Amino acid sequence: MREFSETYLRRTREGMWDDSRVPLEPLDLETRERVLDVGCGTGELSRVLASECSGEVIGSDVDRRLLSVAGEHVPVVAGDAFQLPFPDDCFDLVVCQALLINLPEPAAALAEFARVSSELVAAVEPNNAAVDVDSSVDAENDLERRARAAYLEGIETDVALGSDAREAFEAAGIDVLETRQYDHVRTVEPPYSEHSLTAARRKATGAGLADDRETMLSGEMTEAEYDDLRSEWRQMGRTVIDQMEDGEYRRTEAVPFFVTVGRA
Ligand SMILES: C[S@@+](CC[C@H](N)C(=O)[O-])C[C@H]1O[C@@H](n2cnc3c(N)ncnc32)[C@H](O)[C@@H]1O
């Protein structure tokens, strides 16, 4: 199982759902009475659900360290998505965000969601193969594309699942009602946030890339190709820092997320 840090989840979800919550409309949140957010991590989605819904929202995750952070905002219960610790039909919405892309058998998890939901099952999942980056450092666009291609070759789960989640729903015997796209756009521009400064430092040291080294080497990338990529990556990171010092660095990243809603 991939592990996620609190910092990573905060940084990647920063501002998500601030621009628009229209794509969440099919979840019919105003009328929900009991909602379960599976694989809630630090509870980034749980908080959005709790603010939109008058009923109770519960977060669940296998990682107790992350769950303790989510527990500061909503009630939480430790549990595995494949074997949820709840009786049949005890929620009227069971939802996850960026969970299925990390699971070996997403349809089996969805079938378990349907067991504990009396009404709706939903998934908010990205297509990580279609992420779009536009940076004022020319090399960053190309290096991100190369790193992402190597990562996608090496990862065992379907991290592009978002746009095709309907197939997993149907395999789980759930009728899909609707799918909506939501592009999560993150912009880095002056004045730079603490997160952006940390991300730039991690580029210059190669630490960010090193987190995905093993995955990249599990695909077709050789160690020599990884070392070349890392050295170009670090050079790119130093250019990012130089541009930040002059207030000239700008970067936009758009991650397409898909909200798929079905009837349990
Ligand atoms: C990418 S994070 C997403 C967290 C959160 N939903 C969000 O959008 O910020 C994936 C989460 O799924 C959890 N997870 C992975 N496998 C799981 C499983 N079998 N059952 C429950 N949670 C799981 C991880 O611990 C992690 O918190």
The ligand as an SDF file (V2000), in Angstrom:
LIG
                    3D

 27 29  0  0  0  0  0  0  0  0999 V2000
   -4.2700    9.8050   -2.1150 C   0  0  0  0  0  0  0  0  0  0  0  0
   -4.8100    9.5590   -0.4990 S   0  0  0  0  0  0  0  0  0  0  0  0
   -6.3500   10.4220   -0.5510 C   0  0  0  0  0  0  0  0  0  0  0  0
   -6.7870   10.9440    0.7820 C   0  0  0  0  0  0  0  0  0  0  0  0
   -8.0540   11.7990    0.7720 C   0  0  0  0  0  0  0  0  0  0  0  0
   -9.2030   11.0530    0.2880 N   0  0  0  0  0  0  0  0  0  0  0  0
   -7.8580   13.0530   -0.0530 C   0  0  0  0  0  0  0  0  0  0  0  0
   -8.4320   13.1710   -1.1240 O   0  0  0  0  0  0  0  0  0  0  0  0
   -7.0710   13.9150    0.3790 O   0  0  0  0  0  0  0  0  0  0  0  0
   -5.3300    7.8580   -0.4400 C   0  0  0  0  0  0  0  0  0  0  0  0
   -5.7960    7.4180    0.9270 C   0  0  0  0  0  0  0  0  0  0  0  0
   -6.3270    6.0940    0.8540 O   0  0  0  0  0  0  0  0  0  0  0  0
   -5.9300    5.3780    2.0150 C   0  0  0  0  0  0  0  0  0  0  0  0
   -5.9940    3.9450    1.7100 N   0  0  0  0  0  0  0  0  0  0  0  0
   -5.1940    3.2200    0.9030 C   0  0  0  0  0  0  0  0  0  0  0  0
   -5.5940    1.9270    0.8780 N   0  0  0  0  0  0  0  0  0  0  0  0
   -6.6950    1.8450    1.6720 C   0  0  0  0  0  0  0  0  0  0  0  0
   -7.5960    0.8050    2.0300 C   0  0  0  0  0  0  0  0  0  0  0  0
   -7.4260   -0.4570    1.5710 N   0  0  0  0  0  0  0  0  0  0  0  0
   -8.6170    1.0870    2.8480 N   0  0  0  0  0  0  0  0  0  0  0  0
   -8.8150    2.3470    3.3320 C   0  0  0  0  0  0  0  0  0  0  0  0
   -7.9940    3.3740    3.0310 N   0  0  0  0  0  0  0  0  0  0  0  0
   -6.9580    3.1420    2.2080 C   0  0  0  0  0  0  0  0  0  0  0  0
   -4.5310    5.9080    2.3160 C   0  0  0  0  0  0  0  0  0  0  0  0
   -4.1440    5.6640    3.6460 O   0  0  0  0  0  0  0  0  0  0  0  0
   -4.6990    7.3890    1.9890 C   0  0  0  0  0  0  0  0  0  0  0  0
   -5.1390    8.1130    3.1080 O   0  0  0  0  0  0  0  0  0  0  0  0
  1  2  1  0
  2  3  1  0
  2 10  1  0
  3  4  1  0
  4  5  1  0
  5  6  1  0
  5  7  1  0
  7  8  2  0
  7  9  1  0
 10 11  1  0
 11 12  1  0
 11 26  1  0
 12 13  1  0
 13 14  1  0
 13 24  1  0
 14 15  1  0
 14 23  1  0
 15 16  2  0
 16 17  1  0
 17 18  1  0
 17 23  2  0
 18 19  1  0
 18 20  2  0
 20 21  1  0
 21 22  2  0
 22 23  1  0
 24 25  1  0
 24 26  1  0
 26 27  1  0
M  CHG  2   2   1   9  -1
M  END
$$$$
